[in-house]
Amino acid sequence: MPSGVIITGASRGIGRATAVAFAERGHRVAVHYSSRRDDAEDTLARLAGDGHVLIGGDLASPEAARSLVAEAVAALGEVDVLVNNAAVAPSAANPHRLGDSTWEEWTGAWRSMLDVNLLGAANVTWAVARHLIDRGAPGSIVNVGSRGAFRGEPDHPAYGASKAALHAFGQSAAIALAPHGIAVTSVAPGFVATERQASKLAGDAGDAVRDQSPFGRVGTPEEIAAAIVHLASPQAAWSSGAVLDLNGASHLRT
């Protein structure tokens, strides 16, 4: 049956591709954005079907995180799936390598990344879990983590740590929510060809990035979205607690 789906950070990239994939399967989608409203409206315009909704909010605010779930429930009627995709991502504007960063750069990066990548996701999860439990309904939560949680992010350690914590949070939530019929999984993408990465892939560093995978390329948002849609399905409930690597064999865990 069609479900109500919240996708945080759905303005572009993986979030947009995931929104499109769910809509193509008949689900109604709440497209969340923080600051890129124009991009989020573009995502909304690409969605098949009707009944979708646009919801803004800064997930660094606990009340905004809780409110976006309430808005989604009011607009969609019910929410059955949550995709925690929103994140403060590594960029040229927020490096904080130990030994190279200033105190202000260091503390600012840790605060912003943990507030959104971990605490924002945890707060939205709490609200969606409460909604599902109160309804007595099963559901699915999928966290979008990162390969960086396992291989390290020396230039952006707060990002790697926030994603490792998100994976760990997802596993704790999987155990707590299983008795309620709610499955929780995570995906750990490697490098993905999103709009944000287009200039890097087109520049001098592009070949080195592609060479990280034996496939000789990087992932696509659509490939990550396909895995998320599968993990959110009732057929994948037995995967609850899993962290799925999606990096084209560019980093192998033991």
Secondary structure in CASP SS format (residue, H / E / C, confidence):
PFRMAT SS
TARGET T0000
AUTHOR 0000-0000-0000
METHOD secondary structure of the structure
MODEL  1
M C 1.00
P C 1.00
S C 1.00
G E 1.00
V E 1.00
I E 1.00
I E 1.00
T C 1.00
G C 1.00
A C 1.00
S C 1.00
R C 1.00
G H 1.00
I H 1.00
G H 1.00
R H 1.00
A H 1.00
T H 1.00
A H 1.00
V H 1.00
A H 1.00
F H 1.00
A H 1.00
E H 1.00
R C 1.00
G C 1.00
H C 1.00
R E 1.00
V E 1.00
A E 1.00
V E 1.00
H E 1.00
Y E 1.00
S C 1.00
S C 1.00
R C 1.00
R H 1.00
D H 1.00
D H 1.00
A H 1.00
E H 1.00
D H 1.00
T H 1.00
L H 1.00
A H 1.00
R H 1.00
L C 1.00
A C 1.00
G C 1.00
D C 1.00
G C 1.00
H C 1.00
V E 1.00
L E 1.00
I E 1.00
G E 1.00
G C 1.00
D C 1.00
L C 1.00
A C 1.00
S C 1.00
P H 1.00
E H 1.00
A H 1.00
A H 1.00
R H 1.00
S H 1.00
L H 1.00
V H 1.00
A H 1.00
E H 1.00
A H 1.00
V H 1.00
A H 1.00
A H 1.00
L H 1.00
G C 1.00
E C 1.00
V C 1.00
D C 1.00
V E 1.00
L E 1.00
V E 1.00
N E 1.00
N C 1.00
A C 1.00
A C 1.00
V C 1.00
A C 1.00
P C 1.00
S C 1.00
A C 1.00
A C 1.00
N C 1.00
P C 1.00
H C 1.00
R C 1.00
L C 1.00
G C 1.00
D C 1.00
S C 1.00
T C 1.00
W H 1.00
E H 1.00
E H 1.00
W H 1.00
T H 1.00
G H 1.00
A H 1.00
W H 1.00
R H 1.00
S H 1.00
M H 1.00
L H 1.00
D H 1.00
V H 1.00
N H 1.00
L H 1.00
L H 1.00
G H 1.00
A H 1.00
A H 1.00
N H 1.00
V H 1.00
T H 1.00
W H 1.00
A H 1.00
V H 1.00
A H 1.00
R H 1.00
H H 1.00
L H 1.00
I H 1.00
D H 1.00
R H 1.00
G C 1.00
A C 1.00
P C 1.00
G E 1.00
S E 1.00
I E 1.00
V E 1.00
N E 1.00
V E 1.00
G C 1.00
S C 1.00
R C 1.00
G H 1.00
A H 1.00
F H 1.00
R H 1.00
G C 1.00
E C 1.00
P C 1.00
D C 1.00
H C 1.00
P H 1.00
A H 1.00
Y H 1.00
G H 1.00
A H 1.00
S H 1.00
K H 1.00
A H 1.00
A H 1.00
L H 1.00
H H 1.00
A H 1.00
F H 1.00
G H 1.00
Q H 1.00
S H 1.00
A H 1.00
A H 1.00
I H 1.00
A H 1.00
L H 1.00
A H 1.00
P H 1.00
H H 1.00
G C 1.00
I E 1.00
A E 1.00
V E 1.00
T E 1.00
S E 1.00
V E 1.00
A E 1.00
P E 1.00
G C 1.00
F C 1.00
V E 1.00
A C 1.00
T C 1.00
E H 1.00
R H 1.00
Q H 1.00
A H 1.00
S H 1.00
K H 1.00
L H 1.00
A H 1.00
G C 1.00
D C 1.00
A C 1.00
G H 1.00
D H 1.00
A H 1.00
V H 1.00
R H 1.00
D C 1.00
Q C 1.00
S C 1.00
P C 1.00
F C 1.00
G C 1.00
R C 1.00
V C 1.00
G E 1.00
T C 1.00
P H 1.00
E H 1.00
E H 1.00
I H 1.00
A H 1.00
A H 1.00
A H 1.00
I H 1.00
V H 1.00
H H 1.00
L H 1.00
A C 1.00
S C 1.00
P H 1.00
Q H 1.00
A H 1.00
A H 1.00
W H 1.00
S H 1.00
S C 1.00
G C 1.00
A C 1.00
V E 1.00
L E 1.00
D E 1.00
L E 1.00
N C 1.00
G C 1.00
A C 1.00
S C 1.00
H C 1.00
L C 1.00
R C 1.00
T C 1.00
END
